[in-house]
Amino acid sequence: MSNYLAGFGVKATNVTAGTSLAAANGRVFLGGGVVNASSGDNFLAQTGANGAVSYTLMFSQPYAGVSWVRRSCRRGRRGVAAGLAGAYI
């Protein structure tokens, strides 16, 4: 994931210990049908822990603004996806 983000001038830091960031596909994440990505099927997910998790995204240049879109999340056969958001710069 770090190489992918670096291609956009972004670095993930302060990732909760024991977790990792991943590009996930909504058709298979938690058995599918739990997350509706805002565009396409893929979204940024943090995996590896139950409970509160966090990370910081550092941008290589300043931006006038950044906005976030919360993903549509539903309870699935294997769990609930919560707190999913996407950035637009």
C-alpha positions as CSV (number, residue, x, y, z in Angstrom):
1,M,0.0,0.0,0.0
2,S,2.8,2.4,0.8
3,N,4.2,2.3,-2.8
4,Y,0.7,2.9,-4.2
5,L,0.1,5.9,-1.9
6,A,3.6,7.3,-2.6
7,G,2.7,7.4,-6.3
8,F,0.2,10.2,-5.3
9,G,2.7,11.9,-3.0
10,V,1.0,10.5,0.1
11,K,2.5,8.6,3.1
12,A,0.6,6.8,5.9
13,T,2.0,7.3,9.4
14,N,0.9,6.6,12.9
15,V,-0.9,3.4,11.8
16,T,-2.4,1.6,14.9
17,A,0.0,-1.1,16.0
18,G,-0.9,-4.5,14.7
19,T,-2.9,-3.1,11.8
20,S,-2.3,-2.3,8.2
21,L,-3.8,-0.3,5.4
22,A,-5.0,-2.1,2.3
23,A,-6.9,-1.6,-0.9
24,A,-10.0,-3.7,-0.4
25,N,-12.7,-4.7,-2.9
26,G,-16.3,-4.2,-1.7
27,R,-17.5,-7.3,-3.5
28,V,-15.4,-9.6,-1.3
29,F,-14.6,-7.5,1.9
30,L,-16.3,-9.2,4.9
31,G,-18.1,-11.6,2.6
32,G,-19.2,-8.9,0.1
33,G,-22.2,-6.6,0.1
34,V,-21.0,-4.7,3.2
35,V,-19.3,-1.7,1.7
36,N,-20.5,0.4,-1.3
37,A,-17.4,2.3,-2.6
38,S,-18.2,5.8,-3.9
39,S,-16.6,5.0,-7.2
40,G,-15.7,1.5,-8.5
41,D,-15.4,-1.4,-6.1
42,N,-12.2,-0.6,-4.3
43,F,-11.7,1.5,-1.1
44,L,-8.9,2.1,1.5
45,A,-9.4,-0.2,4.6
46,Q,-7.5,-0.6,7.8
47,T,-7.4,-4.3,8.9
48,G,-5.9,-6.3,11.7
49,A,-7.9,-5.3,14.8
50,N,-11.3,-5.0,16.3
51,G,-12.0,-1.7,18.0
52,A,-10.6,1.8,17.6
53,V,-8.0,2.2,15.0
54,S,-6.4,5.2,13.3
55,Y,-3.8,6.4,10.9
56,T,-2.5,9.8,9.5
57,L,-2.0,10.6,5.8
58,M,0.8,13.0,5.1
59,F,0.7,14.8,1.8
60,S,3.9,15.8,-0.1
61,Q,2.5,19.2,-0.9
62,P,0.0,21.6,0.7
63,Y,-3.5,21.6,-0.6
64,A,-6.2,24.3,-0.2
65,G,-8.7,21.7,0.9
66,V,-9.4,18.1,1.3
67,S,-12.9,16.6,1.5
68,W,-14.1,13.1,2.6
69,V,-16.9,10.9,1.4
70,R,-18.3,8.3,3.9
71,R,-18.9,5.0,2.4
72,S,-22.2,3.2,2.6
73,C,-21.8,0.4,5.1
74,R,-24.1,-2.4,6.1
75,R,-23.9,-5.4,8.4
76,G,-22.7,-8.4,6.5
77,R,-22.5,-12.1,7.0
78,R,-19.0,-11.8,8.6
79,G,-19.2,-8.5,10.4
80,V,-19.8,-4.7,10.1
81,A,-17.6,-2.2,8.3
82,A,-17.6,1.1,10.1
83,G,-15.8,4.5,9.7
84,L,-14.9,4.1,6.0
85,A,-14.3,7.4,4.2
86,G,-12.6,8.5,1.0
87,A,-10.6,11.7,0.3
88,Y,-11.0,14.2,-2.5
89,I,-8.3,16.8,-3.0
